[in-house]
Amino acid sequence: MEKPQKDYDCVAEVRKVRDELAALWEKDPAAFMEWLEGARERYYKSLGIEPFR
């Protein structure tokens, strides 16, 4: 049974983001930590929920 092409596209996109974040960590750990600190807030806002502090 073959998976639809869109599944492969999704996996490729996740790998791309993973690689970009790994490169950011290697290049500038402080910038990576700054991105990571805002990630939770961005996630909740994307769901339309006010993040807890």
C-alpha positions in Angstrom: 0.0 0.0 0.0 1.5 3.3 -1.1 1.2 6.4 1.1 -0.1 9.6 -0.6 2.6 12.0 -1.8 1.5 14.6 0.7 2.7 12.4 3.6 6.2 12.4 2.1 6.0 16.2 1.7 5.1 16.6 5.4 8.0 14.5 6.5 10.4 16.5 4.2 9.1 19.7 5.7 9.6 18.4 9.3 13.2 17.3 8.4 13.9 20.7 6.9 12.8 22.5 10.0 14.7 20.1 12.2 17.9 20.7 10.1 17.4 24.5 10.3 17.0 24.4 14.1 20.1 22.1 14.4 22.1 24.6 12.3 20.9 27.5 14.4 21.9 25.6 17.6 25.4 25.0 16.1 25.8 28.5 14.9 24.3 30.6 17.7 23.0 28.7 20.8 21.8 31.9 22.4 19.6 32.7 19.4 18.3 29.1 19.5 17.3 29.4 23.2 15.6 32.7 22.4 13.6 31.0 19.6 12.8 28.1 22.0 11.5 30.4 24.7 9.0 32.0 22.4 7.9 28.7 20.9 5.4 27.8 23.6 3.8 31.2 23.4 3.6 31.0 19.5 2.1 27.5 19.8 -0.7 28.6 22.2 -1.4 31.7 20.1 -1.7 29.5 17.0 -4.5 27.6 18.8 -6.2 30.8 19.9 -5.4 30.2 23.6 -3.8 32.8 25.8 -0.6 31.2 27.2 -0.1 30.7 30.9 2.9 32.5 32.4 
